[in-house]
Amino acid sequence: MTRSEKNQQVRSDISPWRLSIAPMLDWTDRHCRYFHRLLTRHALLYTEMVTTGAILHGDKPRHLDFNAEEHPVALQLGGSEPADLAACAKLAEQWGYDEVNLNCGCPSERVQRGAFGACLMAEPALVADGVKAMKDAASLTVTVKHRIGIDKIESYDFVRDFVGTIADAGCEVFIVHARNAWLQGLSPKENRDIPPLRHELVHRLKREFPHLTIAINGGIKTDDEIAEQLQYVDGVMVGRQAYHEPWQMTQWDQRFFGEGAAPVVSREEVEERWLGYLDRQVAQGRPWSQAMRHALGLWNGLPGARRWRQVWSDHKLKALAPREVARLATQARLQAVESASQHPAFPASVTN
């Protein structure tokens, strides 16, 4: 079944990479992706990075299983050995993923010890071999996510040559985080903030490689900023902004994919559909709290959001059924809303 058959069709002139949610370690698991799919039908979803070793030598269903509702969904791989990448790409195709993505952007020391992630930008020939191996092993689209440079290498020529080498191996889609990755001296968190953003280098890549699909990542938050970037590149990947402010995604299908209507009309509707998912998790013997942590931002920005989050986060309530906790959380949220309305001098943030 094709990507378009698995999800509602969008206009043929709209790139599948027009909007996507970044792979985020410990965050974008299958529960998170299911929640995000309640908010946007068309944004491309990515798994957290999964190493080739974990897939080939570990619990394959644990690492590869996903909900059918998540389509379109891509598997992001961490690895550098072409044979291992090929084997994982073949498994990704068998499992039904729409895309396999190679991580060439993670700067963590643990990833570096495994000889993959951002350090692979220094070995474009090896990355090219990996891309060729994956394309030979599976019919899935193979994409690469990378930085604009590593350490103090700030020359545009470096990232241009990297993209050119990988494109020669058959890769046609590049997701570019518009910051350098500092392999020494910065934590992964600091690597998301301290190296300066240089969006113009990604725009230049698109001008120089007009036949390639170039998506940009890094520091893009508002819908207007997304629209601005789409004047220069084919797509935008949003990370922590989407996770922390998920309601923003409900506008994407209309604004960026030409949909006539948003996928949902209210937060209450999303919450009801999400509760159905939590009920199914419990019925399958899984604690609902593992999934619920990804949905705590649902009411962000509105009065009562903080009280709603507090109830759902109360460890003493984890033995209750999801709908009972939901009843308590809604009651607390509405009480906070009523309290705020009786004291209009207080800012909304007091009860958020």
Rosetta blueprint (number, residue, H / E / L):
1 M L
2 T L
3 R H
4 S H
5 E H
6 K H
7 N L
8 Q L
9 Q L
10 V L
11 R L
12 S L
13 D L
14 I L
15 S L
16 P L
17 W L
18 R L
19 L E
20 S E
21 I E
22 A L
23 P L
24 M L
25 L L
26 D L
27 W L
28 T L
29 D L
30 R H
31 H H
32 C H
33 R H
34 Y H
35 F H
36 H H
37 R H
38 L H
39 L H
40 T L
41 R L
42 H L
43 A L
44 L E
45 L E
46 Y E
47 T L
48 E L
49 M L
50 V E
51 T E
52 T H
53 G H
54 A H
55 I H
56 L H
57 H H
58 G L
59 D L
60 K H
61 P H
62 R H
63 H H
64 L H
65 D L
66 F L
67 N L
68 A H
69 E H
70 E H
71 H L
72 P L
73 V E
74 A E
75 L E
76 Q E
77 L E
78 G E
79 G L
80 S L
81 E L
82 P H
83 A H
84 D H
85 L H
86 A H
87 A H
88 C H
89 A H
90 K H
91 L H
92 A H
93 E H
94 Q H
95 W H
96 G L
97 Y L
98 D L
99 E E
100 V E
101 N E
102 L E
103 N E
104 C E
105 G L
106 C L
107 P L
108 S L
109 E H
110 R H
111 V H
112 Q H
113 R H
114 G L
115 A L
116 F L
117 G H
118 A H
119 C H
120 L H
121 M H
122 A H
123 E L
124 P H
125 A H
126 L H
127 V H
128 A H
129 D H
130 G H
131 V H
132 K H
133 A H
134 M H
135 K H
136 D H
137 A H
138 A L
139 S L
140 L L
141 T E
142 V E
143 T E
144 V E
145 K E
146 H E
147 R E
148 I E
149 G E
150 I E
151 D L
152 K L
153 I L
154 E L
155 S L
156 Y H
157 D H
158 F H
159 V H
160 R H
161 D H
162 F H
163 V H
164 G H
165 T H
166 I H
167 A H
168 D H
169 A L
170 G L
171 C L
172 E L
173 V E
174 F E
175 I E
176 V E
177 H E
178 A E
179 R E
180 N E
181 A E
182 W L
183 L L
184 Q L
185 G L
186 L L
187 S L
188 P H
189 K H
190 E H
191 N H
192 R L
193 D L
194 I L
195 P L
196 P L
197 L L
198 R L
199 H H
200 E H
201 L H
202 V H
203 H H
204 R H
205 L H
206 K H
207 R H
208 E H
209 F L
210 P L
211 H L
212 L L
213 T E
214 I E
215 A E
216 I E
217 N E
218 G L
219 G L
220 I L
221 K L
222 T L
223 D H
224 D H
225 E H
226 I H
227 A H
228 E H
229 Q H
230 L L
231 Q L
232 Y L
233 V L
234 D L
235 G E
236 V E
237 M E
238 V E
239 G L
240 R H
241 Q H
242 A H
243 Y H
244 H H
245 E L
246 P H
247 W H
248 Q H
249 M H
250 T H
251 Q H
252 W H
253 D H
254 Q H
255 R H
256 F H
257 F H
258 G L
259 E L
260 G L
261 A L
262 A L
263 P L
264 V L
265 V L
266 S L
267 R H
268 E H
269 E H
270 V H
271 E H
272 E H
273 R H
274 W H
275 L H
276 G H
277 Y H
278 L H
279 D H
280 R H
281 Q H
282 V H
283 A H
284 Q L
285 G L
286 R L
287 P L
288 W H
289 S H
290 Q H
291 A H
292 M H
293 R H
294 H H
295 A H
296 L L
297 G L
298 L L
299 W L
300 N L
301 G L
302 L L
303 P L
304 G L
305 A H
306 R H
307 R H
308 W H
309 R H
310 Q H
311 V H
312 W H
313 S L
314 D L
315 H H
316 K H
317 L H
318 K L
319 A L
320 L L
321 A L
322 P H
323 R H
324 E H
325 V H
326 A H
327 R H
328 L H
329 A H
330 T H
331 Q H
332 A H
333 R H
334 L H
335 Q H
336 A H
337 V H
338 E H
339 S H
340 A H
341 S H
342 Q H
343 H L
344 P L
345 A L
346 F L
347 P L
348 A H
349 S H
350 V H
351 T L
352 N L
